Amino acid sequence: MNAAAEQNLHDALAWPFFEDHHRTLATDVEEWARLHLAHVPHDNVDDTCRALVRKLGAAGWLRYGVGGTAWGGHGDTIDTRAVCLLRETLAKHSGLADFALAMQGLGSGAITLAGTDAQKSRYLPRVANGEALAAFALSEPNAGSDVAAMALAARADGHDYVLDGEKTWISNGGIADFYVVFARTGEAPGARGISAFVVDADTPGLEIAERIDVIAPHPLARLRFTGARVNKSQMLGAPGEGFKIAMRTLDIFRTSVAAASLGFARRAMEEGLARAASRQMFGQTLGDFQLTQAKLAQMALTIDSSALLVYRAAWLRDQGVSVTREAAMAKWHASEGAQQVIDAAVQLWGGMGVQSGNIVESLYREIRSLRIYEGATEVQQLIVGRDLLKAYHTEHP
C-alpha cells in the first residue's frame, strides 16, 4: 500500500463510526489483499470466483456476511461496518474478489434473516467457510426495479411448491450451489403475494437458460424453472413474506454496494495521483497544472463525502436504526461519484487510460454495473424522495 493509500485508510478509521475491532479488521484485510489479490486471473471467471470464495472462506472473511456464531458467522448479527470495510478494501484490489464476497452475503442474507434453524444449519456454515456458493434470485425479464411485477409462480401441490417461470441477471448464476428464489404464491396482489424459497442448484426442473456476458466479466445467468418441485420446508418465513425478506436483505447489503464503489474510487484516486506526479509534459509534471490540481481536488471531495455517507449508514444500521433513506443516499452518491472519479482518472492517464489491461480501464468497466444493481440510481432517488415526504406528512398531519 502506498503512502497516500495508507494515509487515507488511517484518516477514515479514525472516524467515530468505527470501533477498535473494525480498525484491526481493516488493517488485516488490507495486508491479506496485498498478498493474495495481486494477480487475479480473468480468463475463466467461473473458476476464478470459485477459487476466490474458497480463499475468502479459508481466511475467515466470509464469516462477516453470515449472522449467528452457531452457523459459522463472525457475530450474532451481521456487522454492517465490517462488511463495508471488507468490500471497500477488496474492491480496491480486485473487483472479482469483492463480487465473490458480496454474493456470498447477499445470497445467504435472507436465510440469516428468516431461515429456520434447520435451514441455517444446512446452508450457512458452508457459505461461511467457502464450501458452497450462494445466489440471490430476485430480478426477472419484466421485473427488475419493479419487484412487485414478479411473474415467476410457485403453486402449492401437496408437500411441495411447483415453480414455473424465469429469473435473470442472477449473479453466481450457473456456479451457485443454491439460490434464494422469490416467487409469486398469490396470497394477495402485488408485493404481498410473494414468498421466498431456498432452491438447490440440482433441483429437477431448474436449468441455466442462458449465460450472460457483461463489460466487467462476472458469472451471470438467466434461470428457467419448469415444474421445479421444492419442498415446503424450503420456504423462508411465512407465505407472502418474501417481499419483506428481500427488502430487509437489500437494506443490509445496499450500503455495502456503496462501500465497494468507494473502494473502486480510492484505487482510481491512487492511480490518478501516481500519473499526475510522474507524467512529464511541457517541462513539468501533469500535476503541476492547475487544471490537474482542481481535478484531483474534486476527486478527493467526492471520495470523502461518499465515505461519510457510507459509514453513517453502516453505523446507524449497526445501532438498530432503519436506514432505508441513508442506505439509498449512500449507494446513490457513492456509485455515481465513483463513476466520476474513475472517469477523471482515465482522463489523467490519457490514451493509456483506455488501453485494455490498464487498472483505470478495468475500474471504468467495473463501476458501471454498481449504478444499476440492487436498485438503480433513479430508484434510490425515488426512495429518498418518498421517505422525505412520508416523514413530512407524519410530522404535519
Protein Blocks (a to p, Z undefined) as FASTA:
>chain_A
ZZklmmmmmmmmmpmkbcfklmmmmmmmmmmmmmmmmpccfkbmmlmmmmmmmmmmmnom
mmmmpgcjknopablbdcfklmmmmmmmmmmmomklmmmmmmmmmmmmmmmmmpcfklmm
mmmmmmmnopaccdddfbcfklcklmmlpcbdcddehjbccdedddehiehihjacbdcd
dddehlagcjllcccddddfklghiacfbdcddfbdcdddddddehiacdfklpgcjehi
lmmmmmmmmmmmmmmmmmmmmmmmmmmmmmmmmmmmmmggehiafklpmklmmmmmmmmm
mmmmmmmmmmmmmmmmmnopacklmmmmmmmmmmmmmmmmmmmmmmmnmmmlmgghiakl
mmmmmmmmmmmggpifklmmmmmmmmmmmmmmmmmZZ
